Amino acid sequence: MESLARRSGVTARVRVVEHVDGQVRRREDRVAAEEPLEVRLGWPGARAERVAVTMRTPGHDFELAAGLLHAEGLLEPGLVRGVAYCTDTELTPEQEFNVVTVDLGGPPPRAPAVRQGGVTGAASACGVCGTQSIDDVLALRDVRRPSARSVVSPDVIRALPELLREHQRVFATTGGIHAAGLFDVAGAPLVVREDIGRHNAVDKVVGARLLAGSPTGVPILAVSGRIGFEIVQKAAAAGIGLVAAIGAPSSLAVRLAEETDVCLVGFLAPTRFVAYAAADRIGVG
């Protein structure tokens, strides 16, 4: 009898040796799971082909695939006909839940880019994985001025770290995973996702809105860690008005935020934050 494929969890057990105050203890610990996800894209008249590979924490894979393709300009709201794990006979049991096919109802808005063996490669660490420059980003038809230009209260902004932390269940177990959350102008969470890569977490929250048929252009995106270029690119593609992060932004992230009219906030804490772009959309108080 053939063994059934087992879907990977969000954490993995490991044996560790802990040193505390001169004492040594051997015990079991949990770390965030990291596995590759291959994303394939197909539509009527076109066989599904690999368009991206990313390292991610398993879970919400369909949302991740949809969000990633949207950020690459390959998917528009309402174009998705179906998303499924691939069942090709040549896949090993370990690969079965690491290959997702997105089926569109028609051709994508732009042709998939061919890079390095025909895929868009991405690591779980933030970095430019699809578009290679600001000009590339601005050329994407899905990148537009934010559709949610609401003025956000400073009190709401300062409360975001705790609001995000309340939904970081895997982080509470492993301490090694990022989070992204979409919030309305009052700070109410719309969707929060975790992943070992902060840009994957952003794809998951945007993808969740896409697959639910809900607008992606919401007032606030909050992320753990720093803000890289790619985070702002994904927010701009989704039409998000404000991006806030616990850490600092990079120079390219600031430049892209200015170019796309995204309000950018860094060094987010209960008593402090720094606005780097479109600061006029932050209220007084």
Summary of the structure (lengths in Angstrom):
residues: 285
radius of gyration: 19.3
end to end distance: 66.5
largest distance: 66.8
contacts: 990
relative contact order: 0.15
helix: 26%
strand: 33%
